[in-house]
Amino acid sequence: MEIPNLNISLGQLAWAINFGQDVPKHKLDKLNYLRQLGIPEKATKKQLGSGNRVAYGYEDLVECGVALYALNQGMKPSDITKVLLKKRGQMKKVYRNALINHPENSLNETWVRSRGQELTMNTHDLALRLHDKYDDKSGEIDVVTMDEFAQGGVLTPLDLVERFPDGSFRALVPLSLLAMQWTYWAVHAPEIRPGPKG
């Protein structure tokens, strides 16, 4: 599929990551914190003056979404930035590969706009394994294909978890599943004015 050419505001990006719904303050706070840490990359670019709108693209959307997902899974911010910033160039290609091998009409499938109520797995799907500081491969990211993951155990869209013989487990980031949904909502994002509401 062709990756849509996004040109969205931070408010639209947050709305898309929240599956096309109003964004709760705690999620906006986390996104603002990630911006202070340099996620997305455009947050690190010097702006030409106050009031200038920063336009975010597909890679920015997915990078923010992955970082927020990792935060919600309990990964420490320092580990997230270590992993995502260190490999940013490589990750941009991975973010694109998360969608590029899917059929052209994939964004129109009903599950994509179901806000997480329906999910599906595709042989082209990719997941990410983020290694935190407790891991032997701290600061690394592995890209996991569905074929590789299925060889390791049971796989369902609602249980994208690696289980280890010692009983421990690690959640994977279902990159393709999330990127597809975030992209759909970003394409359909309404104009969102910055500033206080009400």
Phi, psi and omega in degrees: 000150176278132180286126179299144177274095183274148177213075190243157177279170177298321178298318178292321178300312180298318179298319180293317179297331178270024176056043174073032178230160176307141185266123178294152184303320182297327178286321175298320178299318179294318179295320177296321177297316178299323177299321178296332179273356178100018178240120004280176184304322182297342177292340181269349182281139180287130181273156184276007179149161181292150178087353178282129181281128175270129180262127181255145180251190184302311182297323177297315179303310184290321179299315177297317180297316179296316180298316180294319178299315180297319176301314181293338177273002176096007179285139181288142180307321180296325178288322179297312181293323178300316182287308187284323181284322182299325185246027188303314181300315178294321184292328178302320178293319179298317179301320179290320180295338179298334181244330195301329182272001178277154178301152186303327183268013185301326181292346181266000180290144186298326181298330184297323182260014182276003179056043176084000180283331177235140177224159177215154177249147181228146180298340179274352185296147175240150173232162178242139172251112180261123182266120180268187187292345179272359185259150177299332181256040182311134178083009180250160175232133172250138172266127184243125175276162179296325177297315180297318183290320182298331179293336183274350181156200183288138181226120171226157181301332183269358185222058180276075187226137172270129178248135184252157183304331180280004179094351178282165180212163177217129177283137173265156174273113180284077191305308183296317179302314182286315182300322179298314182290314179302318182294317178304310183290328177294319178297328184257014183291132175285165174296129181240118181280138178287164175103177182296145179268149174092000000 
